[in-house]
């Protein structure tokens, strides 16, 4: 069932419970909150697999349900997801507005952990876009880590942002250690897509540090987790990164094979040539250098892969 159809089905099932003017019994309110939590989880799954528009569909309905129950923590969590998806789609101004609104609501309703999460997500976006200084991001995250300990996923996210900050500052050992802290949480809780992304980031850190073989080893771990999760988007990104590492190692043949594999996966995600994944496939293929036939047919020196800086 397509995401939008799934949402419509859920709306139909819960129509009377969520829209009736009759005062709701506690059990009915709990059912609505549970449904919103389910939608948030489904949205997170879609976002982890690069389907940000679909994630927003789920979150739109989750927001409606959150409003009907008027539960601040639920409203804030939905808005965090909305902001993250919008940022991933390049709608930075909207995401920034929602993060700040969510933080204000968290402070007003005395939800310090959620307010902290809002701040960390927001500074992560400035770090990734290059508008924030990594030393400032690192200082904020270090201050927020203890506040986020009560929520495993937010805590792991903070360690990830710390690792990204350390990477930008050239502190590669500390950067990898921070990402490993996030990885330990994701592996223990069986968040397979997140564990795959952790290994992807570790590969990036190792690649920037010049440890190319270790970067390929990390990408192989990322592929393993993404295969278990059937995370098509993650696999395409892993193979694209592998091509970058092989290029740094001077193995253009292996890089070409990796990029072609990435492009095949991206293209398989779309039904027509107008899709966003089809465009990603074309971008990956544009990296392939014109090399001779013998080189392209030579097998890779290893079955490893890599990550873009």
C-alpha positions in Angstrom: 0.0 0.0 0.0 1.4 3.4 -1.0 2.2 5.9 1.8 -0.6 8.3 0.9 -3.2 5.5 0.6 -2.0 4.2 4.0 -2.6 7.6 5.6 -6.1 7.9 4.0 -6.9 4.4 5.3 -5.9 5.4 8.8 -7.9 8.6 8.6 -11.0 6.6 7.7 -10.5 4.1 10.5 -10.0 6.9 13.1 -12.4 9.4 11.7 -15.1 9.0 14.4 -12.6 8.8 17.3 -10.6 11.9 16.2 -13.3 14.2 14.8 -16.3 13.5 17.0 -17.7 16.4 19.1 -18.5 13.9 21.8 -16.0 14.2 24.7 -13.5 11.5 24.5 -12.9 8.8 27.2 -9.3 8.4 28.3 -8.9 5.2 26.4 -10.0 6.9 23.2 -7.5 9.7 23.7 -4.8 7.1 24.3 -5.7 5.4 21.0 -5.3 8.7 19.1 -1.9 9.4 20.7 -0.8 5.8 20.0 -1.9 6.3 16.3 0.1 9.5 16.1 3.2 7.7 17.6 2.8 5.0 14.9 2.6 7.7 12.2 5.8 9.3 13.6 7.6 6.0 13.5 6.4 5.4 9.9 7.6 8.8 8.9 11.0 8.2 10.5 11.3 5.0 8.5 10.5 6.8 5.3 13.0 9.6 6.1 15.7 7.0 6.9 15.2 5.6 3.5 15.4 9.0 1.7 11.6 9.3 1.1 11.2 12.7 2.7 8.0 13.7 0.8 6.3 10.5 2.0 7.5 11.2 5.5 5.8 14.6 5.4 2.6 12.9 4.4 2.6 10.8 7.5 3.6 13.7 9.7 0.8 15.9 8.3 -1.7 13.4 9.7 0.3 12.9 12.9 0.2 16.7 13.4 -3.6 16.7 13.0 -3.9 13.9 15.6 -1.4 15.7 17.9 -3.5 18.9 17.7 -6.7 17.0 18.6 -5.2 15.6 21.8 -3.4 18.9 22.6 -0.4 17.1 24.0 2.6 19.4 23.9 5.2 16.7 23.8 3.5 15.0 20.9 3.1 18.3 19.0 6.8 19.0 19.5 8.0 15.6 18.4 5.9 15.9 15.2 7.3 19.3 14.5 10.9 18.0 15.0 10.2 15.3 12.3 8.6 17.9 10.0 11.5 20.2 10.3 14.1 17.5 9.7 12.2 16.3 6.5 11.8 19.8 5.2 15.5 20.5 5.7 16.4 17.3 3.9 14.3 18.6 1.0 16.2 21.8 0.9 13.4 23.9 2.5 15.8 25.3 5.1 13.8 28.5 6.0 10.7 26.4 6.8 12.7 23.9 8.8 14.4 26.7 10.8 11.0 28.3 11.6 9.5 25.0 12.8 12.6 24.1 14.9 12.4 27.5 16.6 8.7 27.3 17.1 9.0 23.8 18.6 11.8 25.0 21.0 9.6 27.9 22.2 6.7 25.5 22.8 9.0 23.1 24.6 10.3 25.8 26.9 6.8 27.1 27.6 5.5 23.6 28.5 8.6 22.8 30.6 9.9 20.1 28.3 13.7 20.6 28.7 14.7 17.4 26.9 12.6 18.3 23.8 13.9 21.9 23.9 17.4 20.5 23.9 16.6 18.2 20.9 15.3 21.2 19.0 18.5 23.1 19.5 20.8 20.2 18.5 18.8 19.5 15.4 18.9 23.2 14.4 22.7 23.5 14.9 23.2 20.3 13.0 21.6 22.0 10.0 23.9 25.0 10.3 26.9 22.7 10.5 25.9 20.7 7.5 25.2 23.8 5.4 28.4 25.5 6.5 26.7 28.5 8.1 27.6 27.5 11.6 31.1 27.3 13.1 31.9 23.7 14.1 33.5 24.9 17.4 30.2 26.6 18.4 28.2 23.5 17.4 30.5 21.3 19.4 30.2 23.5 22.5 26.4 23.5 22.4 26.2 19.7 21.8 28.6 19.0 24.7 26.3 21.0 26.9 23.1 19.3 25.7 24.4 15.7 25.9 23.4 15.1 29.6 20.0 16.6 29.0 19.2 14.1 26.2 20.3 11.0 28.1 16.7 10.1 28.9 15.8 9.5 25.2 18.0 6.9 23.4 17.5 8.2 19.9 18.0 11.9 20.7 21.1 10.9 22.8 22.5 9.0 19.8 21.7 12.0 17.5 23.7 14.3 19.8 26.7 12.0 19.6 26.4 12.0 15.9 26.4 15.8 15.7 29.4 15.9 18.1 31.2 13.5 15.7 30.4 15.7 12.7 31.7 18.7 14.5 34.9 17.0 15.5 35.4 15.9 11.9 35.1 19.5 10.7 37.7 20.5 13.2 40.1 17.8 12.1 39.8 15.8 15.3 39.3 12.5 13.5 39.9 10.1 16.4 37.4 11.9 18.6 35.0 12.2 15.6 35.0 8.4 15.1 34.7 7.8 18.8 31.5 9.9 19.0 29.9 8.2 16.0 30.8 4.8 17.6 28.8 5.9 20.7 25.8 6.6 18.5 26.4 3.3 16.7 26.3 1.3 20.0 22.9 2.7 20.8 21.5 2.0 17.3 22.9 -1.5 17.2 21.5 -2.4 20.7 18.1 -1.0 19.9 18.1 -2.6 16.4 17.8 0.6 14.4 19.3 -0.9 11.3 19.1 2.1 9.0 20.6 4.4 11.6 23.4 1.9 12.3 24.1 1.8 8.6 24.3 5.6 8.5 26.7 5.5 11.4 29.1 3.3 9.5 28.7 5.6 6.5 29.8 8.5 8.6 32.7 6.6 10.1 33.8 5.8 6.5 33.6 9.5 5.7 35.8 10.3 8.7 38.4 7.7 7.7 38.4 8.8 4.1 39.0 12.4 5.0 41.8 11.2 7.3 43.4 9.3 4.4 42.6 5.8 5.8 41.1 4.5 2.6 41.1 0.8 3.2 39.5 1.3 6.7 36.9 3.6 5.0 36.0 0.8 2.6 35.7 -1.6 5.5 33.3 0.7 7.2 31.3 1.0 4.0 31.0 -2.7 3.8 29.5 -2.7 7.3 27.1 0.1 6.1 26.0 -2.1 3.2 25.4 -5.0 5.5 23.1 -3.1 7.7 21.3 -1.4 4.8 20.8 -4.8 3.1 19.3 -6.2 6.3 17.0 -3.2 6.5 16.2 -3.4 2.8 17.1 0.3 2.7 17.4 1.0 -1.0 18.4 4.6 -0.6 21.1 3.8 1.9 22.6 1.2 -0.4 22.7 3.6 -3.3 24.4 6.2 -1.2 26.9 3.6 0.1 27.9 2.5 -3.4 28.3 6.1 -4.5 30.6 6.8 -1.5 32.5 3.6 -2.4 33.2 5.1 -5.8 34.7 8.2 -4.2 37.1 6.2 -2.0 38.2 4.0 -4.9 39.0 7.2 -6.9 41.2 8.4 -4.0 42.9 5.0 -4.1 43.6 5.4 -7.8 41.4 2.5 -8.8 39.2 4.1 -11.5 37.8 0.7 -12.6 36.5 -0.2 -9.2 35.1 3.4 -8.8 33.3 3.1 -12.1 31.7 -0.3 -11.1 30.6 1.2 -7.8 29.1 4.3 -9.3 27.2 2.2 -11.9 25.8 0.0 -9.2 24.7 3.1 -7.2 23.1 4.6 -10.3 21.2 1.3 -11.0 19.8 1.3 -7.5 18.8 4.9 -7.7 17.1 4.4 -11.0 15.3 1.3 -9.8 13.6 3.5 -7.1 11.7 5.6 -9.7 9.1 4.5 -12.2 9.9 7.4 -14.6 12.7 9.6 -15.6 11.2 12.6 -13.8 11.8 11.2 -10.3 14.3 12.6 -7.8 16.1 9.3 -7.6 16.5 9.2 -11.4 18.2 12.6 -11.2 20.5 11.2 -8.5 21.4 8.3 -10.7 22.4 10.8 -13.5 24.5 12.8 -11.0 26.3 9.6 -9.9 27.0 8.5 -13.5 28.4 11.9 -14.3 31.3 11.1 -12.0 32.5 8.2 -14.2 35.7 9.1 -16.1 36.2 8.1 -19.7 38.6 5.1 -19.2 39.6 2.3 -21.4 37.6 -1.0 -21.7 40.2 -3.1 -20.0 40.2 -0.9 -16.9 36.4 -0.9 -16.6 36.3 -4.7 -16.8 39.0 -5.2 -14.2 37.4 -6.4 -11.0 37.8 -4.3 -7.8 40.8 -5.0 -5.6 38.3 -5.7 -2.8 34.6 -5.9 -2.4 34.7 -2.7 -0.2 33.2 0.7 -0.8 33.2 4.4 0.5 31.8 7.7 1.3 31.9 11.3 0.1 33.6 13.9 2.3 
